[in-house]
């Protein structure tokens, strides 16, 4: 995977050296708020190892500070489609990093991976992520009512799509 650069960020393929940062990110209660319950270290390690083989990036500021991760999961049914997901540490929220990383990965997916459509799944209550997706040009294409259960409560899952 190529290194992707933005004006303030460097996105590099996840490697084993990213494990401590990945663990910190995915065990953070605030980060997990809209993703599901905090998982055990073994569960997070399993997720990390699966992402090492995929199209997932570590997001770092130009100075090298880890701020999050982002990645594409290619569709098994539709070879020109992928789902995108991202997570940032709370200290990086509200600074535009998610939007920068999202735009860079989408541009790469469309230009170099042959993608025609990129989809994102977000809980309706996750207003920060909804704003990021909409600023990036994604449009809501589907509402899945009560599709996601978190802490005994059901939430609507929204599907956003961006076409090439």
N, C-alpha and C positions, 0 to 999 in steps of 0.2 A: 504494500500500500504506500502511495506517495505521501510525503509530508505536505500538509495543507497549511498555508499561512494566511492570516488576515492582518489588518493593521495593528492589532493588539495581541493576537493569539497565534500559537503554533499547535497544530493538531498532528499527532504522531500515532502510528499504530500502537495499540496496547501491547505491552510486553510484560514479562514476569517482573520486571523492576517496578511496574506500576501497582503491584499488589497492595502495598501499605496504603497508598492513596485511594485505591479502589475500595478497600475494606473500610476506610474512614468515611468515604462518601456513602457507600451503600449500607452502613450501619447507623447513619445519622437519622435520628427520629424525624427531624424537620424535612429532610430529603425524602424519606419514606412516606410522608404524610398522605400522598396521593398515589403511592405505588404499591401499597400493601404493608403488612406488619413487618417490623424489623426482623430480619432473618438471622439464623445462627451463623457463626463464622464459617462452618462447613458448607452451608447453603450458599453463602456469598462466594466462597472459593469455587464451588461448582459453576456458578454463574460466570465468574471471572474466567475460568478455564474454557468455558464454551465461547466466550467473547474473544479469547486470544486467537481462535481459529476463524473468526468472522471479520466483518468490516467495521471494527470498533476503534475509535480514537480516544486517546487521552487529550484533554484540553488543558493547555498551559498558557499562562501569560508569557509574553516575550522574555520576561526575567526568569522564567522556569517554574514559577509557582503553579502547582496543580490546582485547577478550579472545577474540573468535572470530566464527564465522558459523554460521548455521542457515537451513535452507530447506525448502520443500515442492516436490515435483515431482508434478504431477497425472498420474494414470494416463490413458493414451490409450485404454485398453480399458474402464475402469470409471470413469466421470466423478465418482463420489462417493468415490473413493479417491485417496490420495496417498502417496508415499514421503517420509520426512523424513530429513535428514542434518544433522550438525553437526560442528564441529571447534572446539576451544579451544586456545589457546596453553598450553604446559606450566605457566607461572606461574599460570594460572587453574584448574588441575586441583585437585580435592578441596575446592573452596569452595562447591559447590552451584550454580554459575552455569549449568552444562549443564542441570540439572534445572529451574531457574527459566525458562530460555529455552525449553526443550522444552515445559513446561506452558503457557507463554504462547502459543506458536505453535500448539500443538494446540487450545487453547481458541478461538483466533481461527479456525482452520480449520473446526472444528465449528460455531461460532456464525455465522460470516460468509461462509464459502466453500462451505457446503452439503456438507461432507465427512461421511461416515458411518464411514469407516475410515482410519486412518493406519498405514502400515507402516514398519518400520525394518529395515535389513540390517546385521548386525554379525558380525565374526569371533568365533568361540567364545572365542578367547584374549583378547579385549578386555574383560577383566573390569570395568574402570571404566565403559565404555559400557553393558555388560549391566546393571550395578547402577543406572545412571541410568534406563534404560528400565523396569526392573522397579519402581523407586520411583515412576515416573510412571504405573504401572498397565498398562503394555504386558505382553502375555503371549506367550511363544514359541509360534508356530504352525507352524513348519516348520524342519527341519534339512536343509541341503543339504550332504551329505558330500563333502569334498575338492573343493568348488566354486570355491575361490579360490586362485590361485597367487601367491605372493609370495616373491621371492628364491629361486626354484627349489624351494620347499616348498609343499605343498598344505594348505589349511586348511578346516575346516568353516565354512560361512556359516549363521548363524541368522537367521530372519525373525521379527520381533516385530510384533504388531498391537495397536492400541488402537481400540476401537469407541466411537462417540459415547455 
